[in-house]
Amino acid sequence: MPQSTKTAIMVIGGAEDKVHGREILSSFFSRAGSTDARIAIIPSASREPAIIGDRYRTIFEEMGAKGIEILDIQDRHHCDDPALQSYVETCTGVFLTGGDQLRLCSLLADTPIMQTVRQRAQRGDITLAGTSAGAAVMGHYMIAGGGSGESPNRSLVDMTTGLGIIPELLVDQHFHNRNRMARLISAVAAHPDRLGVGIDEDTCAVFEGDGILRVIGRGTVTVVDPGEMSYTNHPRIGATDPISICNLRLHILCHSDRYDLRKRVALIPGDLPC
C-alpha cells in the first residue's frame, strides 16, 4: 500500500522504533513532505533537550529532510523569538518529544509559537506529532500523572489543562505497557464529555482531517467512550474510594484499524461499523 502523504496529527504512545523499521517516524517524515520536509523538533519536555533533540535530528537527516531546526525552548520568553516564530509559520512538520508533560505545557501553553502550531495543525497545514509527554498534551484536559494497577479512583489520576490540539480527547500513553487502564477510566469518569484514548508504546493514533482515527505500529489503541454512560458515583465519593461507572463502551484497535470520532464507532474493513 503506498504511504499516504496527507498531513495529520500523530499521537504516539512513546518508545517508538528509532532503529529498525522506524514505521511511525517514517510515516511522520512522509506526511511532513518527505525530502521536501522542513521539520521543527521541540524537545522542551525533556530535561536533556540537546541530547534528545539531536537524536531526532539525526533520524530525520538520515531520512533526507530538507530542513531541520531544534526549537530549544527552555524559558517562556524564548517563544517570543521572531526567528523561531518564523520557522513554525513556514515548516511542514512539528515533532514534540517525550519527557515531562507538565514542563512542556508550562513552557508552551498560551504562547505565540504554540498558537501557530495548534492552528496550522488543526487546519491541516502541517503534520504534528507528539510522543509520550508530547502525546499527553494533545487534549484540552491532560493526564499529568498518577498511579497504575489499582481499581479506578479519584486519587489515581492527576488532571490539568493540556495544549488543546484535539480538545475532545483524554490521552494516556505507554498504556498497556504500564497498566494504565484504571487511570484512564478514572480520568474519563471525571470528564465524561471527553473520549479516552490510551496508546501503547511503538503505536500511533493518526488523525487526519476526516474525523477518522487510524492505528499504526505494533501495539494497540484503546478507546474508552463514556457517551452512553448511565451512572457513576464519581461526584459523591472520597479521593481513594473506588469508582463505579456503568455502560462504558470499549474498543481495542490494532494496526490498520480505524475509529470514527464523529459517529463514535469502530470501522472494520469495508467501512462497516462494528
BAMAR-417692 format. One record per residue (C-alpha): chain; x, y, z. Coordinates in steps of 0.5 Angstrom, whole numbers. Each point is the difference from the previous one (the first is absolute). Layout:
N
mol=A | x=X | y=Y | z=Z .
...
//
This chain:
274
mol=A | x=0 | y=0 | z=0 .
mol=A | x=3 | y=7 | z=-2 .
mol=A | x=2 | y=4 | z=6 .
mol=A | x=-6 | y=6 | z=1 .
mol=A | x=3 | y=7 | z=-1 .
mol=A | x=-6 | y=3 | z=4 .
mol=A | x=2 | y=5 | z=6 .
mol=A | x=-2 | y=-3 | z=6 .
mol=A | x=0 | y=1 | z=8 .
mol=A | x=4 | y=-6 | z=2 .
mol=A | x=-1 | y=-2 | z=7 .
mol=A | x=6 | y=-5 | z=2 .
mol=A | x=0 | y=-5 | z=7 .
mol=A | x=7 | y=1 | z=1 .
mol=A | x=6 | y=-4 | z=-1 .
mol=A | x=-1 | y=0 | z=-8 .
mol=A | x=5 | y=-4 | z=-4 .
mol=A | x=6 | y=4 | z=-2 .
mol=A | x=5 | y=-5 | z=-2 .
mol=A | x=-3 | y=-5 | z=-5 .
mol=A | x=-6 | y=1 | z=-4 .
mol=A | x=-2 | y=6 | z=3 .
mol=A | x=-7 | y=0 | z=-2 .
mol=A | x=-3 | y=5 | z=4 .
mol=A | x=6 | y=5 | z=-1 .
mol=A | x=0 | y=-1 | z=-8 .
mol=A | x=-8 | y=1 | z=0 .
mol=A | x=1 | y=7 | z=3 .
mol=A | x=6 | y=1 | z=-5 .
mol=A | x=-4 | y=-1 | z=-6 .
mol=A | x=-6 | y=3 | z=3 .
mol=A | x=4 | y=6 | z=1 .
mol=A | x=3 | y=1 | z=-7 .
mol=A | x=5 | y=-6 | z=-1 .
mol=A | x=6 | y=3 | z=-3 .
mol=A | x=-3 | y=7 | z=0 .
mol=A | x=-2 | y=0 | z=7 .
mol=A | x=2 | y=5 | z=5 .
mol=A | x=0 | y=-2 | z=7 .
mol=A | x=-1 | y=3 | z=7 .
mol=A | x=3 | y=-4 | z=5 .
mol=A | x=-3 | y=2 | z=7 .
mol=A | x=4 | y=-3 | z=6 .
mol=A | x=-3 | y=4 | z=5 .
mol=A | x=-3 | y=-5 | z=4 .
mol=A | x=7 | y=-4 | z=1 .
mol=A | x=5 | y=2 | z=6 .
mol=A | x=5 | y=-1 | z=-5 .
mol=A | x=-3 | y=3 | z=-6 .
mol=A | x=7 | y=1 | z=-4 .
mol=A | x=1 | y=-8 | z=0 .
mol=A | x=-7 | y=-2 | z=-2 .
mol=A | x=0 | y=6 | z=-5 .
mol=A | x=6 | y=-3 | z=-3 .
mol=A | x=-3 | y=-7 | z=0 .
mol=A | x=-6 | y=2 | z=-4 .
mol=A | x=4 | y=5 | z=-5 .
mol=A | x=5 | y=-6 | z=-2 .
mol=A | x=-6 | y=-4 | z=-1 .
mol=A | x=-3 | y=5 | z=-5 .
mol=A | x=6 | y=2 | z=-3 .
mol=A | x=1 | y=-8 | z=-2 .
mol=A | x=-7 | y=0 | z=-3 .
mol=A | x=2 | y=6 | z=-4 .
mol=A | x=-4 | y=6 | z=3 .
mol=A | x=1 | y=7 | z=-4 .
mol=A | x=1 | y=4 | z=6 .
mol=A | x=0 | y=-2 | z=8 .
mol=A | x=0 | y=5 | z=6 .
mol=A | x=0 | y=-2 | z=7 .
mol=A | x=-4 | y=5 | z=4 .
mol=A | x=4 | y=0 | z=6 .
mol=A | x=-6 | y=4 | z=5 .
mol=A | x=3 | y=0 | z=7 .
mol=A | x=-4 | y=6 | z=2 .
mol=A | x=-7 | y=3 | z=-2 .
mol=A | x=4 | y=6 | z=-3 .
mol=A | x=3 | y=-4 | z=-5 .
mol=A | x=-7 | y=-1 | z=-3 .
mol=A | x=1 | y=8 | z=-2 .
mol=A | x=6 | y=-1 | z=-4 .
mol=A | x=-2 | y=2 | z=-7 .
mol=A | x=5 | y=-5 | z=-4 .
mol=A | x=-4 | y=-6 | z=4 .
mol=A | x=-7 | y=3 | z=-2 .
mol=A | x=2 | y=1 | z=-7 .
mol=A | x=2 | y=-7 | z=0 .
mol=A | x=-6 | y=-3 | z=3 .
mol=A | x=-4 | y=4 | z=-5 .
mol=A | x=4 | y=-3 | z=-6 .
mol=A | x=2 | y=-7 | z=2 .
mol=A | x=-4 | y=-6 | z=-3 .
mol=A | x=0 | y=-4 | z=7 .
mol=A | x=1 | y=0 | z=7 .
mol=A | x=2 | y=-5 | z=5 .
mol=A | x=-1 | y=0 | z=7 .
mol=A | x=5 | y=-4 | z=4 .
mol=A | x=-1 | y=-4 | z=7 .
mol=A | x=2 | y=2 | z=7 .
mol=A | x=-5 | y=3 | z=5 .
mol=A | x=-7 | y=3 | z=-3 .
mol=A | x=0 | y=5 | z=6 .
mol=A | x=6 | y=3 | z=-2 .
mol=A | x=-2 | y=0 | z=-8 .
mol=A | x=-6 | y=4 | z=2 .
mol=A | x=3 | y=5 | z=5 .
mol=A | x=5 | y=2 | z=-6 .
mol=A | x=-5 | y=0 | z=-6 .
mol=A | x=-7 | y=1 | z=2 .
mol=A | x=-3 | y=7 | z=-2 .
mol=A | x=6 | y=2 | z=-4 .
mol=A | x=0 | y=2 | z=-7 .
mol=A | x=4 | y=-6 | z=-2 .
mol=A | x=-5 | y=-5 | z=3 .
mol=A | x=-6 | y=4 | z=-3 .
mol=A | x=3 | y=0 | z=-7 .
mol=A | x=2 | y=-7 | z=1 .
mol=A | x=-7 | y=-2 | z=2 .
mol=A | x=-4 | y=4 | z=-5 .
mol=A | x=5 | y=-3 | z=-6 .
mol=A | x=-1 | y=-7 | z=2 .
mol=A | x=-8 | y=1 | z=1 .
mol=A | x=0 | y=3 | z=-7 .
mol=A | x=4 | y=-6 | z=-3 .
mol=A | x=5 | y=5 | z=-2 .
mol=A | x=6 | y=-4 | z=4 .
mol=A | x=1 | y=-7 | z=3 .
mol=A | x=0 | y=0 | z=7 .
mol=A | x=3 | y=-6 | z=4 .
mol=A | x=1 | y=-1 | z=8 .
mol=A | x=3 | y=-6 | z=3 .
mol=A | x=-1 | y=-2 | z=7 .
mol=A | x=-1 | y=7 | z=4 .
mol=A | x=-1 | y=3 | z=-7 .
mol=A | x=-6 | y=-4 | z=-1 .
mol=A | x=-3 | y=1 | z=7 .
mol=A | x=0 | y=8 | z=-1 .
mol=A | x=-5 | y=-1 | z=-6 .
mol=A | x=-7 | y=1 | z=3 .
mol=A | x=-3 | y=5 | z=4 .
mol=A | x=1 | y=-3 | z=6 .
mol=A | x=6 | y=-4 | z=2 .
mol=A | x=2 | y=-6 | z=4 .
mol=A | x=6 | y=3 | z=4 .
mol=A | x=2 | y=-6 | z=4 .
mol=A | x=-3 | y=-5 | z=4 .
mol=A | x=1 | y=-8 | z=2 .
mol=A | x=-2 | y=-6 | z=-3 .
mol=A | x=-2 | y=-7 | z=1 .
mol=A | x=-6 | y=2 | z=5 .
mol=A | x=-7 | y=0 | z=0 .
mol=A | x=-2 | y=6 | z=-3 .
mol=A | x=-1 | y=6 | z=5 .
mol=A | x=1 | y=8 | z=0 .
mol=A | x=7 | y=0 | z=3 .
mol=A | x=3 | y=-5 | z=-5 .
mol=A | x=0 | y=6 | z=-6 .
mol=A | x=2 | y=7 | z=1 .
mol=A | x=-3 | y=4 | z=-5 .
mol=A | x=2 | y=7 | z=-3 .
mol=A | x=-1 | y=4 | z=-6 .
mol=A | x=3 | y=-2 | z=-7 .
mol=A | x=2 | y=4 | z=-6 .
mol=A | x=-7 | y=-2 | z=-4 .
mol=A | x=3 | y=-2 | z=-6 .
mol=A | x=-6 | y=-6 | z=-1 .
mol=A | x=-4 | y=3 | z=6 .
mol=A | x=-5 | y=-5 | z=1 .
mol=A | x=5 | y=-6 | z=2 .
mol=A | x=3 | y=-2 | z=6 .
mol=A | x=6 | y=-3 | z=-2 .
mol=A | x=4 | y=-5 | z=4 .
mol=A | x=7 | y=-3 | z=-2 .
mol=A | x=4 | y=-6 | z=1 .
mol=A | x=-6 | y=-3 | z=1 .
mol=A | x=-1 | y=-8 | z=1 .
mol=A | x=8 | y=0 | z=1 .
mol=A | x=-1 | y=4 | z=7 .
mol=A | x=-7 | y=-3 | z=1 .
mol=A | x=-4 | y=7 | z=0 .
mol=A | x=-7 | y=-2 | z=-2 .
mol=A | x=-2 | y=1 | z=7 .
mol=A | x=3 | y=7 | z=0 .
mol=A | x=-3 | y=2 | z=-7 .
mol=A | x=-7 | y=-3 | z=3 .
mol=A | x=1 | y=5 | z=6 .
mol=A | x=1 | y=6 | z=-5 .
mol=A | x=-6 | y=-2 | z=-4 .
mol=A | x=-4 | y=0 | z=6 .
mol=A | x=2 | y=7 | z=2 .
mol=A | x=-1 | y=3 | z=-7 .
mol=A | x=-6 | y=-5 | z=-4 .
mol=A | x=-1 | y=5 | z=-5 .
mol=A | x=7 | y=-2 | z=-3 .
mol=A | x=3 | y=-6 | z=-3 .
mol=A | x=5 | y=-4 | z=3 .
mol=A | x=6 | y=-3 | z=-5 .
mol=A | x=5 | y=-4 | z=3 .
mol=A | x=6 | y=-1 | z=-4 .
mol=A | x=5 | y=-6 | z=0 .
mol=A | x=8 | y=1 | z=-1 .
mol=A | x=2 | y=0 | z=-7 .
mol=A | x=-7 | y=1 | z=-2 .
mol=A | x=-3 | y=7 | z=-3 .
mol=A | x=-7 | y=2 | z=-1 .
mol=A | x=0 | y=4 | z=-6 .
mol=A | x=-6 | y=6 | z=-1 .
mol=A | x=-1 | y=2 | z=-7 .
mol=A | x=-5 | y=6 | z=-2 .
mol=A | x=-5 | y=-5 | z=-1 .
mol=A | x=-2 | y=-2 | z=7 .
mol=A | x=3 | y=-7 | z=0 .
mol=A | x=5 | y=-2 | z=5 .
mol=A | x=5 | y=-5 | z=-4 .
mol=A | x=4 | y=-5 | z=4 .
mol=A | x=8 | y=-2 | z=-2 .
mol=A | x=5 | y=-3 | z=4 .
mol=A | x=1 | y=-7 | z=4 .
mol=A | x=-5 | y=1 | z=6 .
mol=A | x=-7 | y=3 | z=1 .
mol=A | x=-4 | y=6 | z=1 .
mol=A | x=-5 | y=-1 | z=5 .
mol=A | x=-7 | y=5 | z=-1 .
mol=A | x=-4 | y=1 | z=6 .
mol=A | x=-6 | y=3 | z=-2 .
mol=A | x=-5 | y=3 | z=6 .
mol=A | x=-5 | y=2 | z=-5 .
mol=A | x=-5 | y=-5 | z=3 .
mol=A | x=2 | y=0 | z=7 .
mol=A | x=-6 | y=-1 | z=4 .
mol=A | x=3 | y=1 | z=7 .
mol=A | x=6 | y=2 | z=4 .
mol=A | x=1 | y=1 | z=7 .
mol=A | x=6 | y=5 | z=-1 .
mol=A | x=-3 | y=6 | z=2 .
mol=A | x=-2 | y=-3 | z=7 .
mol=A | x=6 | y=-4 | z=2 .
mol=A | x=6 | y=2 | z=4 .
mol=A | x=7 | y=0 | z=-3 .
mol=A | x=2 | y=-7 | z=1 .
mol=A | x=-7 | y=-3 | z=0 .
mol=A | x=-1 | y=-5 | z=-6 .
mol=A | x=-3 | y=3 | z=-6 .
mol=A | x=-7 | y=-4 | z=-3 .
mol=A | x=-1 | y=2 | z=-7 .
mol=A | x=-5 | y=-3 | z=-5 .
mol=A | x=-1 | y=-1 | z=-7 .
mol=A | x=6 | y=2 | z=-3 .
mol=A | x=2 | y=-2 | z=-7 .
mol=A | x=7 | y=-3 | z=-1 .
mol=A | x=4 | y=-1 | z=-7 .
mol=A | x=7 | y=-3 | z=0 .
mol=A | x=3 | y=1 | z=-7 .
mol=A | x=6 | y=-2 | z=-3 .
mol=A | x=4 | y=1 | z=-7 .
mol=A | x=-4 | y=3 | z=-5 .
mol=A | x=-7 | y=0 | z=4 .
mol=A | x=-4 | y=6 | z=0 .
mol=A | x=-5 | y=4 | z=4 .
mol=A | x=-5 | y=6 | z=-2 .
mol=A | x=1 | y=5 | z=5 .
mol=A | x=-7 | y=4 | z=-2 .
mol=A | x=-4 | y=-7 | z=0 .
mol=A | x=4 | y=-3 | z=6 .
mol=A | x=0 | y=-7 | z=-4 .
mol=A | x=6 | y=-4 | z=-2 .
mol=A | x=0 | y=-2 | z=-7 .
mol=A | x=2 | y=-7 | z=-3 .
mol=A | x=2 | y=-1 | z=-7 .
mol=A | x=-5 | y=3 | z=-5 .
mol=A | x=-2 | y=6 | z=5 .
mol=A | x=-5 | y=-4 | z=3 .
mol=A | x=-1 | y=2 | z=8 .
mol=A | x=2 | y=-6 | z=5 .
//
